[in-house]
Amino acid sequence: MSESFKATVDAREYPPRDKHRVIFETFDGLKSGETMLLLNDHDPKPLYYQFQMERPDGFGWEYLEEGPEVWRVAISKKG
């Protein structure tokens, strides 16, 4: 995957109650085929499960870096 991202969300900058909302709003703003970069300070596995529930078959998920300090995940929108 080429690392050209349409948007970046650094979840570390948001309070816990806002993180998933901001991530989903950013994802929903993508066009089909576009990819966003998520930065986080822990494995965002619960977010992955939320995507599976709320956007089944509508997203791609690729770990680019898996800690221990920073997790980087490419989340792509499928059309």
N, C-alpha and C positions, 0 to 999 in steps of 0.2 A: 504494500500500500504506500502510495506517495504521501508524504506528510504535508499536504496542503489542506488546511482546515478553514471552513467557512466561518467558524466561530470557536471561541475558547471560553470555557467556564472554569475558573479556579474556585472550587468549592470551599477551599480553605478561607476564602474572603467573606463567606456568608455565615450568619448564625444557623445553627442546626435546623431550626424550623423553616428556613427559607431555601435550603440547599436543593431539595428535590423539585420544588416548584420552579426555581430558576432554571434548573437543568432541563426539565420537561418543556418549559416555555421556549428555551433556546432550541431544543430539538424540534419542536413543532414549527419553528420558524425556518427550518431548513427545507430546501427543495429536494425532491427525490434524487438520490445519488450524491448528495452533499454529506460532508462529514464534519463533526465537531470534535474538539479535544476537551476532555475532562481531566482536570488535575485535582488530586485529593491527597489527604494525609493518611488514609487507610484504604484497605481493599474495599471498593464500592460494590461488593457482591450483593448487598440488599437492594441497591439501585438496579442492578441487573435483573433481579427477580421481579422488581416492580415494572421494569420495561417489558418483561415476558408477559406479565398480567395485563398491562394497559396498552401495549403496542405489539401484540403477538405478530410475528412474521413481518414486522414493519421496521426492524432495525438490525444493524450489525454491530458487533462488540469485539474489539480487539485490544488486548493489553499491549501497550508499548513499553511500559516500565512497571515493575511490580515491587515497589518499595526497596528498602524498608522506610525511607523518608518520604518518597513521593510515588504515587501511582498515577500513571498517564494512560488514559483509555481513549481510543478512537471509537466514536459512536456514529455510525452512518445510518442515513435514512433510506429505506428501500421503498420503491414505488409500486 
